[in-house]
Amino acid sequence: MAVEQRFEADTGVRPSSSRPPSADAVIEVRDLRMRYGSVDVLKGVDFAARRGEVLALLGPNGAGKTTTIEILEGFRMRSAGAVSVLGVDPAHGDERWRAGLGVVLQSWRDHGKWRVGELLDHFGRYYRPYSTGAVERPRDTAELMDVVGLAEHAGKRVQTLSGGQRRRLDVAIGIVGRPELLFLDEPTAGFDPEARRDFHDLVHRLSDLEDTTILLTTHDLDEAEKLADRILILAQGRIVADGSADQLARRVSRDTEVRWTRGGERFVHSAADGTGFVRELFAQYGDEIADLEVRRATLEDVYMAMVHRHETGAAGGEPGFGEENR
């Protein structure tokens, strides 16, 4: 029996290809499909993630983000396609494989009577059987609480923590085993601005210094733009955009919109080189220029344009800058 036939017979999942995963890919997804009854939720999703990369998965409610993540985590069986996570098909991931994953969900289980330090010690014990010389697992509890900003709350019961502090605890539990791959679902929900900034620093530290691959889902487009090396937009069961925030913005519009006032009159101009145009403007009119605005396509522009285009089945080229607001 062929490899593909044996795989399908054992799991009920039809792989899209027998090609092995790329050597440098922490995640590799090819033609991922998911059907619930007669409804196709995922219709051929393809993407990959490299070690140390931060990916943001964006999409409207019902686009299939949660289904995709649960398949990658090994919690949901796919209908078809090939998936590799840390070199293993999640459908067959064992406890050693799972020890390399960190998961921070939107909701958390209530351990209200535990003290913060005790709870982290408890979760850390699950990783000791899988420790290796290359990866020291689990993290030291005192170090971990300092990293997430909970050091002064070590002796407090979980039920006494604020919402933001509990969210920090969720993150601490997710990274206690020094995961190679970390899933973050709306990670800063309930954070105040200072806690949000600290969390962003933590994400950069994990990816830059510890080479952790991070896949996050968020509705906060500003957060996605600040954190992600690459952004995936999921709409109608497919990845409709894949690239950095700047790359995606250039897909929507290669021009920069410049607005200014001179002599009481308002002007608007689109320029391929916004900086050069502004220099020429001031060279010609100097102090006569007022209320200058230079606006490039934002991630929000990109997101709205891409999602609108695919939800309405629009054909043709890429939408223009500002088209999503018409």
C-alpha positions in Angstrom: 0.0 0.0 0.0 1.4 3.5 -0.9 2.3 5.9 1.9 -0.6 8.2 1.1 -3.1 5.3 1.1 -1.7 4.0 4.5 -2.0 7.5 5.9 -5.5 7.9 4.8 -6.5 4.5 6.0 -5.0 5.1 9.4 -6.3 8.6 10.0 -9.1 9.3 7.6 -7.1 12.3 6.3 -6.2 12.7 2.7 -2.8 14.3 2.2 -2.4 16.7 -0.7 1.1 15.7 -1.5 3.8 13.2 -0.5 6.5 15.8 -0.5 8.4 16.0 2.8 8.3 19.2 4.8 11.0 21.8 4.2 14.0 21.3 6.5 13.8 24.9 7.9 10.0 25.1 8.3 8.6 24.9 11.8 5.1 25.0 10.3 4.2 23.8 6.8 0.7 23.7 5.6 -0.3 22.5 2.1 -3.9 22.5 0.7 -5.4 22.3 4.2 -9.1 21.7 4.0 -11.8 21.4 6.6 -15.5 20.5 6.1 -18.2 20.5 8.7 -21.2 18.6 7.2 -21.8 20.2 3.9 -19.9 23.5 4.8 -16.3 24.0 3.6 -14.6 26.1 6.3 -11.0 25.8 4.9 -10.7 25.5 1.2 -7.1 24.9 0.5 -4.9 26.9 3.0 -1.2 27.1 2.2 1.5 28.7 4.3 4.8 28.1 6.2 6.6 29.5 9.2 10.4 29.6 9.7 12.2 29.3 13.1 12.1 32.5 15.0 9.5 34.1 12.8 6.4 35.9 14.2 3.3 35.4 12.1 -0.1 37.1 12.6 -3.1 35.3 11.3 -5.9 37.8 10.7 -9.4 37.3 9.4 -13.1 38.1 10.1 -15.1 36.0 12.5 -16.0 32.7 10.9 -13.0 32.8 8.5 -11.5 29.6 9.9 -8.7 31.0 12.1 -9.6 28.9 15.2 -10.1 25.8 13.1 -6.7 26.3 11.5 -4.9 26.8 14.9 -6.7 23.8 16.5 -5.5 21.6 13.6 -1.9 22.8 14.0 -2.1 22.2 17.8 -3.3 18.7 17.2 -6.7 19.3 18.8 -8.8 18.9 15.6 -8.6 16.4 12.7 -8.5 18.0 9.3 -10.5 16.8 6.3 -7.6 16.9 3.8 -4.2 18.4 3.2 -0.7 18.0 4.5 0.4 19.6 7.8 3.8 19.5 9.5 4.5 21.1 12.9 8.0 20.8 14.4 8.5 18.1 11.8 5.5 16.0 12.9 2.0 15.6 11.6 -0.1 17.0 14.5 -2.6 14.1 14.0 0.2 11.8 15.3 1.9 14.2 17.8 3.0 12.5 21.1 3.7 14.0 24.5 7.3 14.7 23.6 6.1 16.6 20.5 3.5 18.5 22.5 6.1 19.6 25.0 7.6 21.7 22.3 4.4 23.7 21.9 3.1 26.6 24.0 -0.5 27.6 23.9 -2.2 30.8 25.2 -5.9 30.7 24.7 -8.5 33.5 25.0 -10.1 31.8 27.9 -8.3 30.3 30.8 -9.1 27.6 33.4 -9.8 28.9 36.8 -7.2 27.9 39.4 -8.3 30.5 41.8 -7.1 29.0 45.0 -3.5 28.3 43.8 -0.8 30.8 44.5 0.9 32.2 41.4 4.4 30.8 42.1 2.9 27.4 43.1 0.9 27.1 40.0 3.8 27.8 37.7 5.9 25.3 39.6 3.1 22.8 39.1 2.9 23.3 35.4 6.7 23.3 35.1 6.9 19.7 36.4 5.1 18.4 33.4 8.1 19.3 31.2 10.9 17.7 33.2 10.6 14.3 31.5 11.2 15.9 28.1 14.2 18.1 29.1 17.3 17.8 27.0 20.8 19.2 27.2 20.0 21.6 24.3 16.8 23.0 25.8 16.6 23.7 29.5 13.0 22.9 30.6 11.1 24.2 32.4 12.0 27.8 33.0 13.0 28.8 36.5 9.8 30.0 38.2 11.3 33.2 39.7 12.8 34.1 36.3 9.6 33.4 34.5 7.5 35.6 36.9 10.0 38.4 36.4 9.8 38.0 32.6 6.0 38.4 32.6 5.9 41.1 35.3 4.4 39.0 38.1 7.4 38.8 40.4 5.7 40.8 43.2 2.6 38.7 43.0 4.2 35.3 43.5 2.5 34.6 46.8 -0.9 35.9 45.8 -3.8 33.6 45.0 -4.9 33.6 41.4 -8.4 34.7 42.3 -7.1 38.0 43.7 -5.3 39.0 40.5 -6.7 41.6 38.1 -7.7 40.7 34.6 -4.4 42.0 33.1 -2.4 40.1 35.7 -4.3 36.9 35.0 -3.6 37.3 31.3 0.1 37.6 32.2 -0.2 34.4 34.1 -1.8 32.8 31.0 1.3 33.9 29.0 3.6 32.6 31.7 1.9 29.1 31.6 2.3 29.1 27.9 6.0 29.7 27.9 7.0 27.8 31.1 8.3 24.9 29.0 10.4 27.1 26.7 8.3 26.1 23.6 9.9 26.1 20.2 6.5 27.1 18.8 4.1 29.4 20.7 0.4 30.0 19.8 -1.1 33.2 21.0 -4.8 33.8 20.7 -5.8 37.5 21.4 -2.8 37.6 23.8 -3.2 41.2 25.2 -7.0 41.2 25.8 -7.5 43.1 29.0 -4.0 44.6 29.1 -3.4 48.2 30.0 -1.0 50.2 27.8 2.0 49.5 30.0 1.3 45.8 30.2 0.8 45.7 26.4 4.1 47.3 25.8 5.8 44.9 28.2 4.2 42.0 26.4 5.4 43.3 23.0 8.9 43.4 24.4 8.5 39.8 25.6 7.4 38.6 22.1 10.4 40.3 20.5 12.7 38.7 23.1 11.3 35.3 22.5 11.6 35.5 18.7 14.9 37.4 18.5 16.9 35.9 21.5 15.4 32.5 22.0 14.4 31.7 18.3 10.8 30.9 19.3 8.4 30.8 16.4 5.2 32.6 17.3 1.8 32.4 15.6 -0.7 34.9 16.9 -4.3 35.7 16.2 -5.6 39.1 17.0 -8.3 41.6 16.0 -5.9 44.4 17.0 -4.4 45.4 13.6 -2.0 47.9 15.3 -0.6 45.1 17.4 -0.2 42.8 14.5 1.7 45.5 12.6 4.0 46.0 15.5 4.7 42.4 16.3 4.5 40.3 13.1 7.4 39.7 10.7 4.7 38.4 8.3 0.9 38.8 8.2 -1.5 36.2 6.8 -5.1 37.3 6.0 -7.6 34.4 6.0 -10.9 35.0 4.2 -13.5 32.7 2.7 -11.4 29.7 3.8 -8.3 30.7 2.0 -5.1 32.8 2.6 -5.8 35.9 0.5 -2.7 37.9 1.5 0.8 36.9 2.8 3.6 39.3 3.5 5.0 42.0 5.8 2.7 45.0 6.6 4.8 47.2 4.1 4.6 44.6 1.4 0.8 44.2 1.7 0.4 48.0 1.8 2.2 48.2 -1.5 -0.2 45.7 -3.0 -3.1 48.0 -2.2 -1.4 51.1 -3.4 2.1 52.0 -4.6 1.3 55.7 -4.1 1.4 57.9 -1.1 -1.4 60.3 -0.5 -0.3 63.9 0.3 -2.7 66.5 1.6 -1.9 70.1 2.4 -3.4 73.6 2.6 -2.0 76.7 0.8 -3.7 80.1 0.7 -6.8 78.7 2.4 -7.2 76.1 -0.3 -7.0 72.3 0.3 -5.0 70.1 -2.0 -4.7 66.3 -2.4 -2.1 64.6 -4.5 -1.0 60.9 -5.0 2.7 60.4 -5.5 4.9 57.3 -6.1 7.6 59.0 -4.1 5.9 60.8 -1.2 9.1 62.0 0.4 10.4 63.5 -2.8 7.1 65.2 -3.6 7.0 66.8 -0.1 10.6 68.1 -0.6 9.6 69.6 -4.0 6.5 71.1 -2.4 8.4 72.9 0.3 11.1 74.0 -2.1 8.5 75.7 -4.2 6.1 77.1 -1.6 8.0 77.0 1.7 6.1 78.5 4.6 2.9 78.8 2.6 2.3 75.1 3.2 0.1 74.3 6.2 -1.8 71.3 7.6 0.5 68.8 5.8 -0.6 65.1 5.9 1.3 62.2 4.4 -0.8 59.0 4.4 0.3 55.6 3.1 -1.9 52.6 3.0 -2.2 51.1 6.5 -2.6 47.5 7.6 -6.3 48.4 8.2 -6.6 49.6 4.6 -5.1 46.4 3.4 -7.2 44.2 5.7 -10.5 45.8 4.8 -9.7 45.9 1.1 -8.6 42.2 0.9 -11.5 40.9 3.0 -14.1 43.0 1.2 -12.7 41.9 -2.2 -12.9 38.2 -1.4 -16.2 38.3 0.5 -17.9 40.0 -2.4 -16.2 37.8 -5.0 -14.7 40.9 -6.7 -12.6 40.1 -9.7 -9.8 41.9 -11.4 -6.7 43.6 -10.1 -5.8 44.6 -6.6 -8.1 47.2 -5.0 -6.8 50.8 -5.0 -5.9 52.9 -2.0 -9.1 54.1 -0.3 -11.3 51.9 -2.4 -12.4 50.0 0.7 -14.1 53.1 2.1 -16.3 53.8 -1.0 
